[in-house]
Amino acid sequence: MSFAIAAAGTGGHVFPGLAVGEALVTAGVPRDEILFVGGGRLEAEVYPNAGFPFFGVELAGLQRRLTWSNLTMPAVVMRATRGIAAKLRDRQVGVMLGMGGYVTVPSGLAATRSKARLFIHEQNAEAGLANRLMGFRASRVFGSFRRTERLSRAEWVGNPVRDNLAHFDRSALRPQAFERYGLDPRIPVVGVFGGSLGANILNRAVADLTSTPQPFQVLHLAGSSHAQALLETAASREGWRVIGFEPEMHWFYAATDLMVARAGGAVAELTVTATPSVLVPGGFGSGAHQRANAAALVEAGAAVVVPEERIAYLAATINRLMVDDTQRESMARACAALARPRAATDLATAMVAVHG
């Protein structure tokens, strides 16, 4: 029995894919029978480092998100499809899981060619174009939210997170988390997380926020490409800790009392860790999906939103929430009610069940 997972681009696709792969291993599937398919970005490092076979395909010319203009490039898509299909046949893959994004189209087409069963998982509250295109070919379609706009038959399983987040215990982890980051355990912490690539608008807002003394510490995951530029400034200010990349995010969440984040893949992590948040949705991506993700959390009472065009109000929003323990506790409970920590396990179980 052999499986494949197509996930590429940013951490919002790559790490949920990795979580499913690890859940398959826990279910008894040998690691070398789980093939990951992607391009040459984050996935080309993450999956091999985790010990999984990885098949990289040439996707030059395709944008990071799938757009209609990409579909005018049949030569690129078909070349990738042929390569993936040959690999699936060679490895006798029975189930392909597409995690959305640009690699899902050639991977879905390849699954059809090689007679592998196709599953689709959508991480966002509004389905991206790739999953909408491949959804009708899929045997089963899964979603991260109760409702997935433009993918009506999605079954609600949640967004897969890795085991250290699925079994998160903030109180047990918190003392070591403070030590890990050099934080003062007597002072509350605002976490800032712009995603695996960082987010310049959040980085600038944090620099402004920390320019005057605050009654809280800031733990800032700035993104590897942005951290160096911020470290010198942060070193001269009290209570601002900057890190570039954190491969073990459970420590980051354990240290945090309130998170400031984008509304992509972080949404699942916020819910399973019961972390109240201020979300600043990005206007990029398929159908501005981050706005839909944020709206789902706001509707449940789990988060508040500061739109990019109102970023000047971010500091006031943070300060208001940091002095309102009752609201933060209520938001944490709302997060927990939305959480689906078993998502990776449930997806792995569904994939294994195809082969009995």
C-alpha positions in Angstrom: 0.0 0.0 0.0 1.5 3.3 -1.1 0.3 6.9 -0.7 1.1 10.3 -2.1 0.5 13.8 -0.8 0.7 16.9 -3.0 1.5 20.1 -1.0 3.7 23.0 -2.0 4.4 26.7 -1.6 3.9 28.2 1.8 3.7 26.7 5.3 -0.1 26.9 5.1 0.0 24.0 2.6 3.3 22.3 3.5 2.9 21.7 7.2 -0.7 20.4 7.1 0.6 17.9 4.4 3.4 16.9 6.7 1.0 16.4 9.6 -1.0 13.9 7.5 2.2 12.1 6.4 3.2 11.8 10.1 -0.3 10.5 11.0 0.0 7.8 8.3 3.3 6.7 9.8 1.6 6.5 13.2 -1.2 4.4 11.6 1.4 1.9 10.5 2.3 3.0 7.0 6.1 2.8 6.4 7.6 6.3 5.9 9.1 5.3 2.5 5.7 4.4 1.2 4.5 8.0 1.6 5.5 10.1 -1.4 5.3 13.9 -1.2 4.9 15.9 -4.4 5.8 19.6 -4.8 7.9 22.2 -6.5 11.2 23.7 -5.4 10.2 25.9 -2.5 9.7 25.2 1.2 8.5 21.6 0.5 11.8 20.6 -1.1 13.5 21.1 2.2 10.8 20.2 4.8 9.8 16.7 3.5 13.2 15.3 2.8 14.4 16.6 6.2 11.5 14.7 7.8 12.6 11.5 6.1 9.9 11.2 3.4 10.5 10.5 -0.3 10.0 13.7 -2.3 9.3 14.1 -6.0 9.9 17.6 -7.3 8.3 18.8 -10.5 9.2 21.8 -12.6 6.5 24.4 -12.2 8.3 27.4 -13.7 6.0 30.0 -14.8 3.2 29.1 -12.5 2.4 31.7 -9.9 2.4 30.8 -6.2 -1.4 30.7 -6.2 -3.3 29.2 -9.1 -4.9 31.8 -11.3 -6.8 31.6 -14.5 -3.7 32.9 -16.4 -1.8 29.8 -15.2 -4.4 27.6 -17.0 -3.2 29.0 -20.3 0.0 27.2 -19.8 -1.0 23.6 -20.7 2.6 22.6 -21.6 3.8 23.2 -18.0 0.8 21.5 -16.4 0.9 18.5 -18.8 4.6 18.0 -18.4 4.2 18.0 -14.6 1.2 15.7 -14.9 3.1 13.1 -17.0 6.0 13.1 -14.6 3.8 12.7 -11.5 1.7 10.0 -13.1 4.8 8.0 -14.0 6.0 8.2 -10.4 2.6 7.2 -9.0 2.5 4.1 -11.3 6.0 3.2 -10.5 5.3 3.4 -6.7 1.8 1.8 -7.1 0.2 4.7 -5.3 -3.4 3.9 -4.3 -4.4 7.3 -2.9 -3.3 10.8 -3.7 -4.2 13.6 -1.3 -4.1 17.1 -2.8 -3.7 19.9 -0.2 -4.6 22.8 -2.6 -2.4 25.3 -4.3 -0.8 25.2 -7.7 0.6 21.6 -7.5 -2.9 20.1 -6.9 -4.0 20.3 -10.5 -1.2 18.3 -12.1 -1.2 15.9 -9.2 -5.0 15.4 -9.4 -4.8 14.8 -13.2 -1.9 12.4 -12.6 -4.0 10.5 -10.0 -6.7 10.0 -12.6 -4.3 8.8 -15.2 -2.6 6.3 -12.8 -6.0 5.1 -11.4 -5.2 6.3 -7.9 -8.0 7.4 -5.7 -8.0 11.2 -5.4 -8.8 13.0 -2.1 -8.8 16.8 -1.7 -8.3 18.9 1.4 -9.1 22.6 1.6 -7.4 24.6 4.3 -9.5 27.8 3.9 -13.1 28.8 4.5 -13.3 29.7 0.8 -11.9 27.1 -1.6 -9.1 28.0 -3.9 -9.3 27.5 -7.7 -7.1 24.4 -7.7 -9.4 22.5 -5.3 -12.5 23.8 -7.1 -11.2 22.4 -10.4 -10.1 19.0 -8.9 -12.9 18.6 -6.5 -15.3 17.1 -9.0 -12.7 14.4 -9.8 -12.1 13.6 -6.1 -13.6 10.5 -4.4 -13.8 12.6 -1.1 -13.4 16.2 -0.3 -12.5 17.5 3.1 -12.6 21.0 4.6 -11.1 22.9 7.6 -14.3 24.8 8.5 -17.9 23.9 9.1 -18.7 25.4 5.7 -16.4 25.7 2.8 -17.5 28.2 0.3 -17.4 27.0 -3.4 -16.7 23.4 -2.3 -20.1 22.4 -1.0 -19.5 18.7 -0.5 -16.5 19.2 1.8 -16.6 17.1 4.9 -15.6 19.0 8.0 -12.5 17.4 9.5 -10.4 20.5 10.4 -7.0 21.6 9.2 -4.2 19.0 10.0 -1.7 20.1 12.6 1.4 18.2 13.8 1.2 16.0 16.9 2.9 18.5 19.2 0.0 20.9 18.5 -2.7 18.3 18.4 -1.8 17.4 22.0 -1.0 20.9 23.2 -0.8 21.7 26.9 0.1 25.3 27.5 0.5 25.2 31.2 2.9 22.2 31.0 5.0 23.8 28.2 5.0 27.4 29.3 7.9 27.5 31.8 10.3 25.9 29.2 8.9 28.2 26.4 9.8 31.3 28.4 13.3 29.9 29.0 13.6 29.0 25.3 12.9 32.6 24.2 14.5 34.5 27.1 11.2 36.0 28.3 10.3 37.2 31.7 7.7 34.8 33.2 6.1 37.6 35.2 5.1 39.7 32.2 2.4 38.7 29.7 3.3 38.1 26.1 1.9 39.2 22.7 3.0 36.8 19.9 3.3 38.1 16.4 3.3 35.6 13.5 3.2 36.6 9.8 3.4 33.1 8.4 6.3 31.0 7.1 7.4 33.8 4.8 6.8 36.6 7.3 4.6 39.6 6.7 6.2 43.1 6.2 3.1 45.0 7.3 3.0 43.2 10.6 6.8 43.6 11.1 6.5 47.4 10.5 3.5 47.6 12.9 5.5 45.8 15.7 8.4 48.1 15.2 6.0 51.0 15.8 4.3 49.3 18.7 7.6 48.7 20.5 9.0 52.2 20.0 7.5 53.1 23.3 7.4 51.0 26.5 4.5 48.5 26.8 3.1 46.5 29.8 3.7 43.3 27.9 6.5 41.5 26.0 6.4 40.9 22.3 7.6 37.6 20.9 7.9 38.2 17.2 8.3 35.4 14.6 9.3 37.7 11.7 10.2 35.2 9.0 13.8 34.1 8.1 14.1 36.7 5.3 13.1 39.6 7.6 14.5 38.8 11.0 18.0 40.0 10.5 16.8 43.5 9.6 14.8 43.7 12.8 17.2 42.1 15.3 19.4 45.2 15.6 16.5 47.5 16.4 14.9 44.9 18.7 18.1 44.6 20.7 17.9 48.2 21.7 14.3 47.9 23.0 13.0 46.3 26.1 10.6 43.4 25.8 10.9 42.7 22.0 12.2 39.3 21.1 12.7 38.6 17.3 13.1 35.1 15.8 13.3 34.1 12.2 11.8 30.6 12.0 10.4 28.3 14.6 10.2 24.6 13.5 8.5 23.6 16.8 5.6 26.0 17.0 4.1 24.5 20.2 6.8 26.5 22.1 5.7 29.7 20.4 2.1 29.2 21.2 2.8 28.1 24.8 4.6 31.4 25.5 1.8 33.6 24.0 -1.2 35.2 25.7 -2.5 37.0 22.6 -1.5 36.3 19.0 -1.3 38.8 16.2 -1.3 36.9 13.0 -2.4 36.6 9.4 -5.5 34.4 8.8 -4.0 31.6 6.7 -2.7 28.3 8.1 -2.2 29.9 11.5 -6.0 29.7 12.1 -6.0 26.0 12.8 -3.1 26.4 15.2 -4.9 29.2 17.0 -7.9 27.0 17.5 -6.2 23.8 18.7 -4.0 25.8 21.1 -7.0 27.9 22.3 -5.1 31.1 21.6 -7.1 34.4 21.4 -6.0 36.5 18.4 -6.0 39.7 16.5 -6.1 38.7 12.8 -4.8 40.9 10.0 -6.1 39.1 6.9 -4.0 39.4 3.7 -5.7 40.5 0.5 -3.6 38.0 -1.5 -4.5 34.4 -2.4 -7.4 32.8 -4.2 -10.5 34.8 -3.5 -8.9 36.7 -0.6 -9.5 33.5 1.4 -7.9 35.0 4.5 -10.8 37.4 5.0 -13.2 34.4 5.0 -11.0 32.5 7.4 -10.9 35.5 9.8 -14.7 36.0 9.5 -15.3 32.4 10.6 -13.3 33.0 13.8 -14.8 36.4 14.5 -18.3 35.0 14.1 -17.5 32.4 16.7 -16.1 35.0 19.1 -12.6 33.5 18.8 -10.8 36.5 17.3 -11.0 40.2 16.4 -9.9 41.6 13.0 -7.9 44.6 12.1 -8.0 45.1 8.3 -4.8 46.1 6.6 -6.2 49.5 5.7 -6.7 50.1 9.4 -3.4 48.8 10.7 -2.8 52.0 12.6 -5.4 50.8 15.1 -3.5 47.6 15.8 -1.7 48.9 18.8 -4.9 50.2 20.4 -6.6 46.8 19.8 -3.7 44.9 21.4 -3.7 47.1 24.4 -7.4 46.9 24.9 -7.3 43.1 24.8 -4.3 42.7 27.0 -6.0 44.5 29.9 -9.3 42.6 29.4 -8.6 39.1 30.8 -12.3 38.2 30.6 -12.5 38.8 26.9 -9.3 36.9 26.2 -10.6 33.9 28.2 -13.9 34.0 26.3 -12.0 34.0 23.0 -9.9 31.1 24.1 -13.0 29.0 24.9 -14.5 29.9 21.5 -11.2 28.8 19.9 -11.4 25.4 21.7 -15.0 24.9 20.5 -13.8 25.3 16.9 -10.8 23.0 17.2 -10.4 19.8 15.4 -7.1 18.4 16.7 -7.7 15.0 15.2 -7.8 16.3 11.6 -4.5 14.7 10.5 -5.5 11.3 12.1 -8.9 11.4 10.5 -7.5 12.1 7.0 -4.9 9.3 7.4 -7.6 6.9 8.6 -9.7 7.8 5.5 -6.7 7.2 3.2 -5.8 3.9 4.7 -9.5 2.7 4.7 -9.5 2.9 0.9 -7.3 -0.2 0.8 -9.1 -1.9 3.6 
